[in-house]
Amino acid sequence: LKPLRPRCVFPIALLRPAARSKATHQAMERSPKAPRTGDARALEVLSTELLQPMLHHATTHGLVYADKPPGGAQSRCTQCPVEMLPNRLPRQVFEDAVALSPLWNTLVDAVSRDLEWLHSALEAAATADLFTKRLVEICKEVHREGLRQKAYLGIHRSDYMLHEPAGSEAHGSQFLQVELNTVASSMGAHAGNVSTLHRFMVGRYSRGSGRAAKAMREFYSASGDGIDCDRHIPANCTLERIPGALAKAHAHYGVEGSKVLMVVQPTERNFADQRFLEYRLWELHGVQMVRKTLAEVLREGAMDPKSGRIT
């Protein structure tokens, strides 16, 4: 078993706008196809000893959804699915995905502005899928009328899964893209809060001589007392970066008293993930955000025919 080394990492893969997994993947370099004999034993101890403190930390730090069924008591919520501890994955694979992110986002922006290519690429899909067809029709109609707003802010979520070919070593692994989200790009705040959770769990419970501490150090092949989170878990800055980007877009818009509109579903369960962005936008930048469904925008909103501004 190899000890932790500076080139090993438990990366938070729920980044904006880099790699991400459903709740979060954080990891240390390993041989992907060679499970270690002590893992199952260590995980059994950790799941027994640390489940309750993990649940309490997750709940008190906003990792929650509104409870089912929709329409019930608004105060009811449940903890959203997260991993108790960070997974292990190759540092270089993670860093490659992060380095690719700016190039990928530049490409997405270029595609969105090349209407001739975009419509051509979507032609077959629009023929078979009514939803895609309607989106293309809306796009064409908007551009026929002429765009009033020339500046765009993209908040993208690019979803990846770690590809580990059979028989390969860690250096043969790579992230393969599953999808790209440019509208429903949620889980940014939850990503940052899962990072906080994992730093707490690893930093707090890897120290000492108790069963959980010994099991955690065994699971991560760590020597000494404790694991250095700053050395092995990259920072996740989504709760600063996303509100900061929104604030810059608001400033560029340049209309005094304007607010940021977040379009939500009528029975939105993912309120905490969204509210964290609203709170940070106000706390860090003094910019207000309002939440409206599309039906509410249609019913309550009005667009100025000259400026295109919605009030």
C-alpha positions as CSV (number, residue, x, y, z in Angstrom):
1,L,0.0,0.0,0.0
2,K,1.4,3.3,-1.0
3,P,1.4,6.3,1.4
4,L,-0.2,9.6,0.5
5,R,2.1,11.6,-1.7
6,P,2.0,15.3,-2.8
7,R,0.9,14.2,-6.3
8,C,-2.1,12.4,-4.9
9,V,-5.4,14.1,-4.5
10,F,-9.0,13.7,-3.4
11,P,-10.3,16.2,-6.0
12,I,-13.8,17.8,-5.7
13,A,-15.1,17.0,-9.1
14,L,-18.3,19.0,-8.7
15,L,-16.7,22.2,-10.0
16,R,-18.0,25.1,-12.0
17,P,-17.3,24.7,-14.8
18,A,-15.1,21.6,-14.7
19,A,-15.7,18.0,-13.9
20,R,-18.4,16.9,-11.6
21,S,-20.3,13.8,-10.4
22,K,-23.8,13.5,-8.9
23,A,-23.0,14.5,-5.3
24,T,-19.2,14.9,-5.5
25,H,-16.1,12.9,-6.4
26,Q,-13.0,13.6,-4.4
27,A,-10.1,11.2,-4.6
28,M,-6.6,10.0,-4.1
29,E,-4.5,8.4,-6.8
30,R,-4.8,4.7,-7.0
31,S,-4.7,1.7,-9.4
32,P,-8.4,1.7,-10.6
33,K,-8.7,-2.0,-11.1
34,A,-7.0,-3.2,-8.0
35,P,-9.2,-3.0,-4.9
36,R,-7.2,-3.3,-1.7
37,T,-7.9,-5.9,0.9
38,G,-8.3,-3.5,3.8
39,D,-10.9,-1.3,2.0
40,A,-14.0,-3.2,2.9
41,R,-13.0,-3.7,6.5
42,A,-12.1,0.0,6.9
43,L,-15.3,1.2,5.2
44,E,-17.4,-1.0,7.5
45,V,-15.9,0.6,10.5
46,L,-16.3,4.1,9.1
47,S,-19.9,3.6,8.1
48,T,-20.7,2.4,11.6
49,E,-18.8,5.1,13.5
50,L,-19.3,8.2,11.3
51,L,-22.8,8.0,9.7
52,Q,-24.5,10.1,12.4
53,P,-21.9,12.9,12.5
54,M,-21.9,13.0,8.7
55,L,-25.7,13.3,8.5
56,H,-25.7,16.0,11.2
57,H,-23.0,18.1,9.5
58,A,-24.7,17.7,6.1
59,T,-28.1,18.8,7.4
60,T,-26.8,21.7,9.4
61,H,-24.8,23.0,6.5
62,G,-27.6,23.1,4.0
63,L,-27.2,19.8,2.1
64,V,-30.9,19.2,2.0
65,Y,-33.9,19.0,-0.4
66,A,-37.5,19.8,0.3
67,D,-39.3,16.7,1.4
68,K,-41.7,14.7,-0.7
69,P,-44.5,15.0,-1.6
70,P,-44.5,18.5,-3.1
71,G,-47.1,20.7,-1.6
72,G,-46.7,19.5,1.9
73,A,-45.4,21.5,4.9
74,Q,-42.8,23.9,3.7
75,S,-40.7,23.4,6.7
76,R,-40.1,19.7,5.9
77,C,-36.8,18.7,4.3
78,T,-34.6,15.7,3.9
79,Q,-30.8,15.3,3.5
80,C,-29.7,15.1,-0.2
81,P,-27.6,12.1,-1.3
82,V,-23.9,12.6,-0.7
83,E,-20.9,10.5,-0.1
84,M,-19.7,10.2,3.4
85,L,-16.1,10.4,2.4
86,P,-14.2,11.5,-0.7
87,N,-13.4,8.8,-3.3
88,R,-9.9,8.3,-4.7
89,L,-9.1,9.1,-8.3
90,P,-6.0,10.0,-10.2
91,R,-4.8,13.6,-9.6
92,Q,-3.6,14.0,-13.2
93,V,-7.0,13.0,-14.6
94,F,-8.7,15.6,-12.4
95,E,-6.2,18.3,-13.3
96,D,-6.6,17.6,-17.0
97,A,-10.4,18.1,-16.7
98,V,-9.9,21.4,-14.9
99,A,-7.4,22.6,-17.5
100,L,-9.7,21.7,-20.3
101,S,-12.6,23.6,-18.8
102,P,-11.9,27.1,-20.1
103,L,-11.3,25.7,-23.7
104,W,-14.5,23.8,-23.5
105,N,-16.6,26.7,-22.3
106,T,-15.1,28.9,-25.1
107,L,-16.2,26.3,-27.6
108,V,-19.7,26.2,-26.1
109,D,-19.9,30.0,-26.4
110,A,-18.7,29.9,-30.0
111,V,-21.3,27.3,-30.9
112,S,-24.1,29.3,-29.4
113,R,-23.2,32.3,-31.6
114,D,-22.8,30.3,-34.8
115,L,-26.5,30.1,-35.7
116,E,-26.1,28.6,-39.1
117,W,-24.0,25.7,-37.8
118,L,-26.2,25.2,-34.7
119,H,-29.4,25.0,-36.7
120,S,-27.8,22.7,-39.2
121,A,-26.5,20.4,-36.4
122,L,-29.9,20.2,-34.7
123,E,-31.9,19.7,-37.9
124,A,-32.2,15.9,-37.6
125,A,-32.9,16.1,-33.8
126,A,-35.6,18.8,-34.3
127,T,-37.3,16.5,-36.9
128,A,-37.5,13.7,-34.4
129,D,-38.0,15.5,-31.1
130,L,-40.8,18.1,-30.6
131,F,-39.0,19.7,-27.7
132,T,-35.8,20.4,-29.7
133,K,-37.9,21.5,-32.6
134,R,-39.6,24.1,-30.4
135,L,-36.3,25.3,-29.0
136,V,-34.9,25.9,-32.5
137,E,-38.1,27.7,-33.5
138,I,-37.8,30.0,-30.5
139,C,-34.1,30.7,-31.3
140,K,-34.9,31.6,-34.9
141,E,-37.8,33.8,-33.9
142,V,-35.8,35.7,-31.3
143,H,-32.9,36.3,-33.7
144,R,-35.4,37.5,-36.5
145,E,-36.6,40.2,-34.1
146,G,-33.0,41.1,-33.3
147,L,-31.1,40.8,-30.1
148,R,-31.1,43.8,-27.7
149,Q,-28.8,42.2,-25.2
150,K,-25.4,41.4,-26.7
151,A,-23.6,40.2,-23.5
152,Y,-24.0,36.7,-22.2
153,L,-23.1,35.0,-18.9
154,G,-22.7,31.2,-19.1
155,I,-22.9,29.1,-16.0
156,H,-22.1,25.6,-17.3
157,R,-22.1,22.2,-15.7
158,S,-20.2,19.7,-17.6
159,D,-20.9,16.1,-16.3
160,Y,-18.2,13.5,-16.5
161,M,-17.7,9.9,-15.5
162,L,-14.3,8.3,-14.9
163,H,-13.5,5.9,-17.7
164,E,-11.3,3.0,-16.5
165,P,-10.5,0.6,-19.4
166,A,-10.3,-3.0,-18.3
167,G,-6.8,-3.9,-17.3
168,S,-5.5,-0.3,-17.3
169,E,-3.5,1.3,-14.6
170,A,-4.2,4.8,-13.1
171,H,-2.5,6.5,-16.0
172,G,-4.9,4.9,-18.5
173,S,-8.0,6.5,-16.8
174,Q,-9.7,9.6,-18.2
175,F,-12.9,11.6,-17.7
176,L,-15.5,11.1,-20.5
177,Q,-18.3,13.6,-20.8
178,V,-21.8,12.5,-20.1
179,E,-23.6,15.8,-20.8
180,L,-23.4,19.6,-20.7
181,N,-25.9,21.7,-18.8
182,T,-26.3,25.3,-19.7
183,V,-29.7,26.0,-18.2
184,A,-30.3,23.5,-15.4
185,S,-26.7,23.9,-14.1
186,S,-27.5,23.2,-10.5
187,M,-25.5,21.7,-7.6
188,G,-22.9,24.5,-7.5
189,A,-23.7,25.4,-3.9
190,H,-24.1,21.8,-2.9
191,A,-20.7,21.1,-4.4
192,G,-19.0,23.7,-2.2
193,N,-20.9,22.4,0.8
194,V,-19.9,18.8,0.1
195,S,-16.3,20.0,0.0
196,T,-16.8,21.5,3.4
197,L,-18.3,18.3,4.6
198,H,-15.5,16.1,3.3
199,R,-12.8,18.4,4.7
200,F,-14.5,18.2,8.1
201,M,-14.9,14.4,8.0
202,V,-11.3,13.7,6.8
203,G,-9.6,16.4,8.9
204,R,-11.6,15.8,12.1
205,Y,-11.9,12.0,12.1
206,S,-8.5,10.9,10.7
207,R,-6.7,12.0,13.9
208,G,-6.3,10.1,17.1
209,S,-6.2,6.5,18.1
210,G,-9.9,5.6,17.9
211,R,-11.4,3.0,15.6
212,A,-12.6,5.5,13.0
213,A,-9.3,7.3,12.9
214,K,-7.3,4.1,12.3
215,A,-9.8,2.9,9.7
216,M,-9.7,6.2,7.8
217,R,-5.9,6.3,7.7
218,E,-5.9,2.6,6.6
219,F,-8.5,3.4,3.8
220,Y,-6.4,6.3,2.5
221,S,-3.0,4.7,3.1
222,A,-2.0,7.6,5.3
223,S,0.9,7.4,7.7
224,G,1.2,9.5,10.8
225,D,-1.6,11.1,12.8
226,G,-4.2,12.7,10.5
227,I,-4.5,13.6,6.8
228,D,-3.6,17.1,5.5
229,C,-6.8,18.2,3.7
230,D,-5.2,21.3,2.2
231,R,-2.6,19.1,0.6
232,H,-5.0,16.5,-0.9
233,I,-8.4,18.1,-1.3
234,P,-8.6,20.9,-3.8
235,A,-10.5,24.0,-2.8
236,N,-14.0,24.3,-4.3
237,C,-14.9,28.0,-4.8
238,T,-18.3,27.7,-6.4
239,L,-20.0,29.8,-3.6
240,E,-17.7,32.7,-4.5
241,R,-17.2,32.2,-8.2
242,I,-20.9,31.8,-9.3
243,P,-22.2,34.8,-7.3
244,G,-19.2,36.8,-8.4
245,A,-20.0,36.1,-12.0
246,L,-23.6,37.0,-11.5
247,A,-22.5,40.3,-9.8
248,K,-20.3,41.1,-12.8
249,A,-23.1,40.5,-15.2
250,H,-25.4,42.7,-13.1
251,A,-22.8,45.5,-13.1
252,H,-22.3,45.2,-16.9
253,Y,-26.1,45.4,-17.4
254,G,-25.8,48.8,-15.7
255,V,-29.4,49.5,-14.8
256,E,-29.9,51.0,-11.3
257,G,-32.2,49.0,-9.1
258,S,-32.2,45.9,-11.4
259,K,-32.3,42.4,-9.9
260,V,-31.2,39.0,-11.0
261,L,-34.0,36.7,-11.9
262,M,-33.8,33.0,-11.1
263,V,-36.4,30.9,-12.9
264,V,-37.6,28.0,-10.8
265,Q,-40.1,25.1,-10.9
266,P,-43.4,25.5,-9.2
267,T,-42.7,22.6,-6.8
268,E,-38.9,23.1,-6.5
269,R,-37.2,20.7,-4.1
270,N,-33.6,21.9,-4.7
271,F,-34.3,25.1,-2.8
272,A,-31.2,25.1,-0.6
273,D,-28.7,24.7,-3.5
274,Q,-30.4,27.7,-5.1
275,R,-30.8,29.8,-2.0
276,F,-27.1,29.7,-1.1
277,L,-26.4,31.5,-4.4
278,E,-29.0,34.1,-3.7
279,Y,-27.7,34.7,-0.2
280,R,-24.0,34.9,-1.3
281,L,-24.9,37.2,-4.1
282,W,-26.5,39.6,-1.6
283,E,-23.9,39.1,1.2
284,L,-20.8,39.5,-1.0
285,H,-22.1,41.9,-3.6
286,G,-25.3,43.6,-2.4
287,V,-27.2,42.4,-5.5
288,Q,-30.8,41.2,-5.1
289,M,-32.2,38.0,-6.6
290,V,-35.9,37.2,-7.1
291,R,-37.3,33.7,-7.7
292,K,-40.2,33.3,-10.2
293,T,-41.6,30.4,-12.2
294,L,-42.2,30.9,-15.9
295,A,-45.9,31.1,-15.3
296,E,-45.3,33.9,-12.8
297,V,-43.1,35.8,-15.2
298,L,-45.8,35.5,-17.9
299,R,-48.5,36.6,-15.4
300,E,-46.7,39.3,-13.5
301,G,-43.9,40.5,-15.8
302,A,-44.0,43.2,-18.6
303,M,-41.3,43.8,-21.2
304,D,-40.6,47.3,-22.4
305,P,-40.9,47.2,-26.3
306,K,-38.0,49.5,-26.8
307,S,-35.4,48.4,-24.4
308,G,-36.5,44.8,-23.9
309,R,-36.2,45.2,-20.1
310,I,-38.5,43.0,-18.0
311,T,-40.2,44.6,-15.0
